[in-house]
């Protein structure tokens, strides 16, 4: 992709910051969407204009032919048999947007809204939707002026696309509903006026093209994927630190073990753990000790986290394809001047991917919590009770573990697969739906919970290694530990704990410790 390097918003593995992403419809990769999620400016590639213009011309010819074509000059859904007069086509599209703007609930985060709009630009830019380039340019102008539609989070079942949320997105284009301008919420008409923009009058097919599609569920799933990946990579660091804190063995990470099983994620995670622990003085201090095997939460990290990595990569591949897809209806084929109705708006692939990401988030947090429990239990770890030098008068990490356990259980409750649910809508025309938006919406909260759990393990691991007087961990882990200690000092007597947990969480979310750890396996 065309990129402009700068000094903000680094991708965790690229290490080169990106401030502008040019959307090349059909040719975007996950890293592009990650950069947009983290704040990069969005530009639609002007080379897409020729294909967009060709599809718009096809729409004009189909309408001029007098033939009834769904979505162009007919009603929608169960009303598809109703023919609309040519002089009412613009009104048809406007009323479609207004009637479908039926969402409710808290507004989506502005970063999600930007990602939704970017995904819609990528889809429309493929030249198979029949919209005019002026309408695409109007969406680009909203982004340029920091006018972001207010999109309620509830109201989509992921069937004919994310109809309600995308209707709220589209309403701002025509000056209806609400929007934010420079962060201030107001009527969309006021936001457009303050930005010096005019409402768009939609042409034939344009309202339907804007409303149909999976862009809301895909944006939520992508954001969840990126944030769960942050938790995954930080959990590799915290897991390695826990091995040292517990004086565990590096033998289970031997590459020969993992090559015999053959799973790519497992092989990559074992290699990452070996690299993180390379040069540890704590490890070398207990070579030849009487301990035979470590508990699974230490020993089986490659097997558990490797399976997680494979799952995240699979979900990422699905979402990358979906982000490049055309998902409205009908689709315009310029080579034959046809508009063909199908079902690309059905978000089943996104629903499955979201369920996979949710399961992955659960398992990362679950094995982290088991290591926290191990480190705080003196009977298993050999460390002072609850990792405090003066147990009894001090409770140490006792309730920090309870917090981790609570969040792990909350994530388990949220992880019930959304894709197995369905409910018929639109007078049974849309009789099987994906629930993709439900499945994707929970992911950011699950990722936030995960980041807290990983942050607590980082605190436990750092505290545990402090008890090995005169010994140090590997250079890589000591660097990560130093970054943590800049935000959270070592524990002596009990103190107000919530701030420390929040600071550790922020290091996970901000990927500061991942940057210290060098190259770690991820979704791409």
TIVO-889433 format. One line per 4 residues: number of its first residue (from 0); for each residue z, y, x of C-alpha. Coordinates in nm, 3 decimals, always signed. Example, Ala and Ser with C-alpha at 12.3 -4.5 7.8 and 13.67 -1.06 7.14 Angstrom:
0 = +0.780:-0.450:+1.230 | +0.714:-0.106:+1.367
This chain:
0 = +0.000:+0.000:+0.000 | -0.037:+0.362:+0.105 | +0.301:+0.482:+0.226 | +0.453:+0.792:+0.376
4 = +0.735:+0.713:+0.623 | +1.054:+0.916:+0.612 | +1.426:+0.872:+0.671 | +1.567:+0.771:+0.333
8 = +1.573:+0.467:+0.107 | +1.529:+0.187:+0.364 | +1.414:-0.155:+0.248 | +1.670:-0.405:+0.380
12 = +1.423:-0.593:+0.598 | +1.153:-0.337:+0.659 | +1.399:-0.095:+0.822 | +1.135:+0.176:+0.777
16 = +1.204:+0.416:+0.496 | +0.947:+0.497:+0.232 | +0.931:+0.814:+0.024 | +0.599:+0.759:-0.154
20 = +0.447:+0.447:-0.304 | +0.086:+0.461:-0.422 | +0.035:+0.229:-0.717 | -0.273:+0.018:-0.658
24 = -0.309:-0.167:-0.988 | -0.317:-0.543:-0.943 | -0.224:-0.529:-0.572 | +0.145:-0.439:-0.565
28 = +0.408:-0.646:-0.382 | +0.781:-0.680:-0.442 | +0.864:-0.442:-0.159 | +0.670:-0.166:-0.337
32 = +0.880:-0.204:-0.651 | +1.197:-0.219:-0.440 | +1.103:+0.113:-0.281 | +1.043:+0.268:-0.623
36 = +1.377:+0.131:-0.743 | +1.544:+0.299:-0.447 | +1.386:+0.636:-0.516 | +1.037:+0.653:-0.370
40 = +0.794:+0.899:-0.529 | +0.529:+0.735:-0.746 | +0.155:+0.803:-0.724 | -0.122:+0.629:-0.918
44 = -0.420:+0.551:-0.697 | -0.710:+0.776:-0.808 | -0.951:+0.493:-0.727 | -0.831:+0.327:-1.049
48 = -1.000:+0.600:-1.253 | -1.347:+0.438:-1.263 | -1.218:+0.119:-1.424 | -1.000:+0.312:-1.669
52 = -1.291:+0.534:-1.772 | -1.515:+0.231:-1.824 | -1.264:+0.068:-2.059 | -1.217:+0.393:-2.253
56 = -1.594:+0.415:-2.295 | -1.597:+0.060:-2.430 | -1.336:+0.159:-2.689 | -1.553:+0.453:-2.794
60 = -1.856:+0.228:-2.837 | -1.661:-0.030:-3.040 | -1.537:+0.238:-3.278 | -1.884:+0.389:-3.309
64 = -2.023:+0.047:-3.403 | -1.820:+0.051:-3.726 | -1.685:-0.297:-3.660 | -1.320:-0.358:-3.753
68 = -1.131:-0.421:-3.426 | -0.759:-0.493:-3.419 | -0.557:-0.209:-3.276 | -0.849:+0.029:-3.259
72 = -0.923:+0.095:-3.627 | -0.689:-0.142:-3.811 | -0.321:-0.160:-3.892 | -0.085:-0.359:-3.671
76 = +0.087:-0.696:-3.690 | +0.093:-0.820:-4.050 | -0.112:-0.511:-4.145 | -0.405:-0.606:-3.921
80 = -0.635:-0.652:-4.223 | -0.599:-0.286:-4.324 | -0.899:-0.080:-4.210 | -0.827:+0.275:-4.090
84 = -1.079:+0.557:-4.133 | -1.213:+0.720:-3.818 | -1.061:+1.058:-3.900 | -0.715:+0.895:-3.918
88 = -0.721:+0.708:-3.587 | -0.521:+0.968:-3.393 | -0.262:+0.981:-3.674 | -0.246:+0.600:-3.669
92 = -0.150:+0.595:-3.301 | +0.108:+0.872:-3.335 | +0.275:+0.709:-3.634 | +0.279:+0.377:-3.452
96 = +0.482:+0.533:-3.172 | +0.721:+0.711:-3.407 | +0.783:+0.409:-3.630 | +0.845:+0.178:-3.336
100 = +1.091:+0.416:-3.167 | +1.375:+0.228:-3.336 | +1.593:+0.152:-3.033 | +1.967:+0.193:-3.023
104 = +2.249:+0.176:-2.773 | +2.320:+0.335:-2.438 | +2.028:+0.492:-2.256 | +1.875:+0.305:-1.966
108 = +1.953:+0.439:-1.621 | +1.702:+0.693:-1.496 | +1.604:+0.463:-1.208 | +1.510:+0.193:-1.460
112 = +1.308:+0.446:-1.662 | +1.111:+0.546:-1.351 | +1.044:+0.180:-1.277 | +0.932:+0.119:-1.636
116 = +0.688:+0.410:-1.614 | +0.558:+0.295:-1.277 | +0.498:-0.056:-1.413 | +0.317:+0.087:-1.715
120 = +0.094:+0.295:-1.487 | +0.012:-0.017:-1.287 | -0.078:-0.210:-1.602 | -0.287:+0.064:-1.764
124 = -0.456:+0.131:-1.432 | -0.613:-0.215:-1.430 | -0.879:-0.081:-1.669 | -0.832:-0.342:-1.940
128 = -0.625:-0.140:-2.189 | -0.875:+0.116:-2.312 | -0.668:+0.429:-2.250 | -0.813:+0.752:-2.116
132 = -0.744:+0.869:-1.762 | -0.601:+1.191:-1.908 | -0.323:+0.988:-2.071 | -0.243:+0.815:-1.742
136 = -0.243:+1.155:-1.572 | +0.000:+1.282:-1.837 | +0.243:+1.000:-1.751 | +0.206:+1.086:-1.384
140 = +0.281:+1.449:-1.468 | +0.607:+1.350:-1.638 | +0.718:+1.170:-1.323 | +0.611:+1.460:-1.101
144 = +0.807:+1.709:-1.313 | +1.116:+1.485:-1.337 | +1.077:+1.456:-1.714 | +1.209:+1.109:-1.799
148 = +1.210:+0.968:-2.151 | +1.547:+0.863:-2.291 | +1.506:+0.491:-2.360 | +1.779:+0.312:-2.559
152 = +1.875:-0.023:-2.412 | +1.880:-0.229:-2.732 | +1.608:-0.325:-2.976 | +1.359:-0.549:-2.795
156 = +1.320:-0.925:-2.842 | +1.047:-0.951:-2.578 | +0.765:-1.067:-2.804 | +0.489:-0.812:-2.874
160 = +0.614:-0.664:-2.555 | +0.916:-0.438:-2.536 | +0.804:-0.245:-2.840 | +1.106:-0.027:-2.918
164 = +1.192:+0.078:-2.562 | +0.829:+0.144:-2.475 | +0.789:+0.343:-2.797 | +1.074:+0.569:-2.682
168 = +0.898:+0.604:-2.347 | +0.574:+0.692:-2.524 | +0.740:+0.930:-2.769 | +0.822:+1.171:-2.488
172 = +0.451:+1.193:-2.406 | +0.376:+1.325:-2.754 | +0.680:+1.556:-2.760 | +0.900:+1.339:-2.983
176 = +1.240:+1.185:-2.922 | +1.452:+1.280:-2.625 | +1.398:+1.318:-2.253 | +1.582:+1.441:-1.949
180 = +1.451:+1.724:-1.738 | +1.606:+1.752:-1.393 | +1.886:+1.530:-1.522 | +1.962:+1.730:-1.839
184 = +1.918:+1.554:-2.173 | +1.735:+1.744:-2.446 | +1.462:+1.705:-2.710 | +1.145:+1.583:-2.545
188 = +0.953:+1.885:-2.673 | +1.195:+2.115:-2.491 | +1.174:+1.908:-2.172 | +0.795:+1.929:-2.176
192 = +0.808:+2.304:-2.232 | +1.055:+2.361:-1.947 | +0.830:+2.158:-1.717 | +0.520:+2.350:-1.828
196 = +0.363:+2.043:-1.987 | +0.195:+1.996:-2.324 | +0.233:+1.700:-2.563 | -0.045:+1.442:-2.550
200 = -0.261:+1.371:-2.854 | -0.316:+0.998:-2.839 | -0.664:+0.856:-2.880 | -0.772:+0.525:-3.034
204 = -0.586:+0.222:-2.893 | -0.361:+0.439:-2.673 | -0.039:+0.416:-2.873 | -0.074:+0.039:-2.894
208 = -0.153:+0.009:-2.523 | +0.156:+0.212:-2.436 | +0.386:+0.015:-2.668 | +0.262:-0.337:-2.597
212 = +0.373:-0.485:-2.269 | +0.664:-0.631:-2.076 | +0.739:-0.331:-1.858 | +1.098:-0.273:-1.975
216 = +1.211:-0.632:-1.934 | +1.021:-0.658:-1.605 | +1.180:-0.339:-1.470 | +1.528:-0.463:-1.561
220 = +1.459:-0.804:-1.407 | +1.319:-0.652:-1.088 | +1.619:-0.423:-1.050 | +1.851:-0.717:-1.107
224 = +1.661:-0.923:-0.851 | +1.689:-0.653:-0.585 | +2.062:-0.602:-0.645 | +2.139:-0.975:-0.653
228 = +1.945:-1.007:-0.327 | +2.175:-0.742:-0.179 | +2.473:-0.952:-0.286 | +2.313:-1.268:-0.149
232 = +2.253:-1.120:+0.196 | +2.599:-0.965:+0.217 | +2.745:-1.301:+0.113 | +2.582:-1.460:+0.417
236 = +2.777:-1.214:+0.630 | +3.101:-1.263:+0.438 | +3.055:-1.641:+0.442 | +3.007:-1.646:+0.819
240 = +3.313:-1.424:+0.862 | +3.514:-1.665:+0.648 | +3.409:-1.954:+0.872 | +3.562:-1.772:+1.167
244 = +3.869:-1.663:+0.973 | +3.934:-2.025:+0.869 | +3.842:-2.160:+1.215 | +3.569:-2.363:+1.054
248 = +3.293:-2.557:+1.222 | +2.936:-2.454:+1.294 | +2.824:-2.819:+1.315 | +2.721:-2.833:+0.943
252 = +2.463:-2.564:+1.020 | +2.283:-2.780:+1.278 | +1.907:-2.745:+1.212 | +1.852:-3.120:+1.232
256 = +2.060:-3.172:+0.918 | +1.856:-2.928:+0.715 | +1.515:-3.033:+0.840 | +1.589:-3.382:+0.707
260 = +1.627:-3.240:+0.358 | +1.341:-2.998:+0.386 | +1.426:-2.721:+0.140 | +1.300:-2.390:+0.288
264 = +1.592:-2.182:+0.159 | +1.847:-2.426:+0.299 | +1.678:-2.422:+0.639 | +1.665:-2.040:+0.639
268 = +2.030:-1.999:+0.537 | +2.152:-2.245:+0.803 | +1.956:-2.055:+1.065 | +2.103:-1.724:+0.942
272 = +2.458:-1.860:+0.961 | +2.401:-1.993:+1.312 | +2.270:-1.653:+1.415 | +2.560:-1.466:+1.258
276 = +2.816:-1.690:+1.435 | +2.638:-1.707:+1.769 | +2.872:-1.606:+2.049 | +3.193:-1.625:+1.847
280 = +3.501:-1.654:+2.065 | +3.696:-1.781:+1.766 | +3.457:-2.075:+1.723 | +3.470:-2.170:+2.088
284 = +3.850:-2.151:+2.090 | +3.891:-2.459:+1.870 | +3.613:-2.684:+1.995 | +3.732:-3.044:+1.992
288 = +4.016:-2.977:+1.744 | +4.135:-3.256:+1.516 | +3.973:-3.110:+1.203 | +3.702:-3.350:+1.080
292 = +3.535:-3.163:+0.792 | +3.562:-2.824:+0.629 | +3.583:-2.775:+0.250 | +3.252:-2.747:+0.071
296 = +3.272:-2.367:+0.032 | +3.238:-2.341:+0.412 | +3.044:-2.656:+0.497 | +2.788:-2.651:+0.216
300 = +2.685:-2.287:+0.240 | +2.328:-2.378:+0.345 | +2.291:-2.617:+0.054 | +2.430:-2.378:-0.209
304 = +2.300:-2.049:-0.078 | +1.971:-2.210:+0.022 | +1.916:-2.331:-0.334 | +2.000:-1.979:-0.452
308 = +1.746:-1.834:-0.211 | +1.472:-2.070:-0.329 | +1.550:-1.976:-0.689 | +1.543:-1.602:-0.617
312 = +1.214:-1.638:-0.433 | +1.064:-1.826:-0.726 | +1.183:-1.559:-0.969 | +1.048:-1.293:-0.735
316 = +0.705:-1.453:-0.727 | +0.693:-1.462:-1.108 | +0.801:-1.099:-1.137 | +0.552:-0.988:-0.873
320 = +0.271:-1.144:-1.076 | +0.406:-0.994:-1.398 | +0.431:-0.649:-1.244 | +0.061:-0.668:-1.157
324 = -0.041:-0.802:-1.498 | -0.204:-0.645:-1.801 | +0.026:-0.727:-2.092 | -0.087:-0.521:-2.390
328 = -0.316:-0.630:-2.675 | -0.604:-0.642:-2.749 | -0.757:-0.639:-2.401 | -1.081:-0.457:-2.325
332 = -1.359:-0.631:-2.136 | -1.615:-0.379:-2.020 | -1.877:-0.628:-1.902 | -1.930:-0.754:-2.257
336 = -1.801:-0.456:-2.458 | -1.537:-0.673:-2.624 | -1.181:-0.626:-2.740 | -1.012:-0.967:-2.745
340 = -0.670:-1.027:-2.901 | -0.427:-1.256:-2.723 | -0.059:-1.279:-2.641 | -0.003:-1.147:-2.289
344 = +0.280:-0.934:-2.427 | +0.496:-1.244:-2.476 | +0.760:-1.215:-2.205 | +0.850:-1.582:-2.157
348 = +0.785:-1.573:-1.780 | +1.019:-1.275:-1.745 | +1.283:-1.443:-1.961 | +1.283:-1.754:-1.743
352 = +1.294:-1.545:-1.424 | +1.586:-1.340:-1.558 | +1.777:-1.658:-1.642 | +1.718:-1.788:-1.290
356 = +1.846:-1.464:-1.137 | +2.155:-1.479:-1.357 | +2.229:-1.835:-1.246 | +2.183:-1.734:-0.883
360 = +2.426:-1.443:-0.921 | +2.682:-1.682:-1.068 | +2.657:-1.932:-0.785 | +2.678:-1.673:-0.506
364 = +2.995:-1.530:-0.659 | +3.138:-1.872:-0.734 | +3.122:-1.999:-0.376 | +3.250:-1.663:-0.246
368 = +3.551:-1.689:-0.477 | +3.627:-2.038:-0.343 | +3.635:-1.902:+0.012 | +3.863:-1.618:-0.097
372 = +4.095:-1.878:-0.251 | +4.084:-2.082:+0.071 | +4.168:-1.788:+0.296 | +4.458:-1.669:+0.080
376 = +4.617:-2.016:+0.055 | +4.824:-2.089:+0.368 | +4.827:-2.464:+0.297 | +4.449:-2.475:+0.343
380 = +4.371:-2.187:+0.578 | +4.666:-2.199:+0.815 | +4.681:-1.820:+0.781 | +4.975:-1.619:+0.648
384 = +5.018:-1.640:+0.270 | +4.779:-1.403:+0.089 | +4.668:-1.266:+0.427 | +4.966:-1.035:+0.470
388 = +5.174:-1.032:+0.789 | +5.492:-0.997:+0.583 | +5.461:-1.213:+0.270 | +5.731:-1.183:+0.008
392 = +5.792:-0.813:+0.023 | +5.413:-0.781:+0.030 | +5.175:-0.951:-0.213 | +4.871:-0.894:+0.007
396 = +4.544:-1.025:-0.136 | +4.706:-1.217:-0.423 | +4.565:-1.004:-0.705 | +4.245:-0.915:-0.523
400 = +4.168:-1.285:-0.556 | +4.250:-1.267:-0.926 | +4.003:-0.979:-0.961 | +3.734:-1.185:-0.792
404 = +3.811:-1.481:-1.017 | +3.792:-1.260:-1.327 | +3.450:-1.124:-1.231 | +3.315:-1.468:-1.142
408 = +3.418:-1.592:-1.486 | +3.269:-1.285:-1.653 | +2.938:-1.359:-1.482 | +2.953:-1.720:-1.598
412 = +2.995:-1.597:-1.955 | +2.695:-1.366:-1.914 | +2.475:-1.637:-1.764 | +2.401:-1.835:-2.080
416 = +2.019:-1.859:-2.078 | +1.858:-1.599:-2.301 | +1.523:-1.777:-2.294 | +1.644:-2.063:-2.514
420 = +1.697:-1.821:-2.804 | +1.436:-1.701:-3.051 | +1.431:-1.524:-3.386 | +1.123:-1.459:-3.603
424 = +1.026:-1.096:-3.668 | +0.748:-0.890:-3.829 | +0.723:-1.095:-4.148 | +0.689:-1.413:-3.940
428 = +0.381:-1.286:-3.759 | +0.590:-1.277:-3.443 | +0.761:-1.607:-3.509 | +0.861:-1.701:-3.154
432 = +1.010:-1.447:-2.917 | +1.130:-1.460:-2.556 | +1.452:-1.253:-2.552 | +1.346:-1.140:-2.203
436 = +1.500:-0.795:-2.239 | +1.836:-0.948:-2.331 | +1.813:-1.177:-2.031 | +1.718:-0.898:-1.792
440 = +1.952:-0.625:-1.920 | +2.268:-0.814:-1.816 | +2.154:-0.857:-1.456 | +2.260:-0.520:-1.315
444 = +2.613:-0.565:-1.448 | +2.622:-0.917:-1.309 | +2.502:-0.785:-0.973 | +2.773:-0.518:-0.977
448 = +3.035:-0.786:-1.042 | +2.887:-0.994:-0.761 | +2.902:-0.704:-0.518 | +3.274:-0.665:-0.588
452 = +3.340:-1.035:-0.528 | +3.146:-1.031:-0.200 | +3.327:-0.712:-0.101 | +3.663:-0.881:-0.157
456 = +3.555:-1.177:+0.058 | +3.451:-0.937:+0.333 | +3.797:-0.784:+0.324 | +3.958:-1.129:+0.333
460 = +3.738:-1.251:+0.617 | +3.801:-0.941:+0.825 | +4.176:-0.966:+0.763 | +4.174:-1.337:+0.845
464 = +4.002:-1.289:+1.180 | +4.257:-1.019:+1.266 | +4.524:-1.290:+1.274 | +4.347:-1.470:+1.561
468 = +4.505:-1.250:+1.826 | +4.306:-1.212:+2.146 | +3.996:-1.373:+1.998 | +3.686:-1.206:+1.865
472 = +3.411:-1.317:+1.634 | +3.043:-1.299:+1.730 | +2.899:-0.965:+1.841 | +2.704:-0.944:+1.515
476 = +3.008:-1.009:+1.297 | +3.224:-0.775:+1.503 | +2.969:-0.499:+1.444 | +2.975:-0.566:+1.070
480 = +3.354:-0.578:+1.076 | +3.367:-0.241:+1.256 | +3.148:-0.089:+0.983 | +3.386:-0.228:+0.722
484 = +3.691:-0.097:+0.908 | +3.548:+0.256:+0.905 | +3.584:+0.243:+0.527 | +3.884:+0.011:+0.489
488 = +4.157:-0.012:+0.757 | +4.330:-0.340:+0.834 | +4.617:-0.437:+0.605 | +4.980:-0.414:+0.701
492 = +5.210:-0.337:+0.413 | +5.084:-0.326:+0.054 | +4.895:-0.016:-0.051 | +4.682:+0.098:-0.345
496 = +4.413:-0.169:-0.341 | +4.146:-0.056:-0.589 | +3.996:+0.205:-0.358 | +3.959:-0.047:-0.077
500 = +3.780:-0.291:-0.305 | +3.548:-0.015:-0.430 | +3.465:+0.089:-0.074 | +3.387:-0.269:+0.025
504 = +3.171:-0.308:-0.285 | +2.979:+0.007:-0.194 | +2.899:-0.137:+0.149 | +2.748:-0.440:-0.024
508 = +2.549:-0.229:-0.269 | +2.435:+0.012:+0.000 | +2.340:-0.277:+0.233 | +2.527:-0.123:+0.524
512 = +2.661:-0.455:+0.648 | +2.323:-0.621:+0.603 | +2.174:-0.361:+0.835 | +2.439:-0.452:+1.095
516 = +2.350:-0.821:+1.065 | +1.988:-0.792:+1.172 | +1.716:-0.988:+0.995 | +1.849:-1.204:+0.713
520 = +1.647:-1.423:+0.477 | +1.553:-1.261:+0.148 | +1.314:-1.285:-0.143 | +1.004:-1.181:+0.053
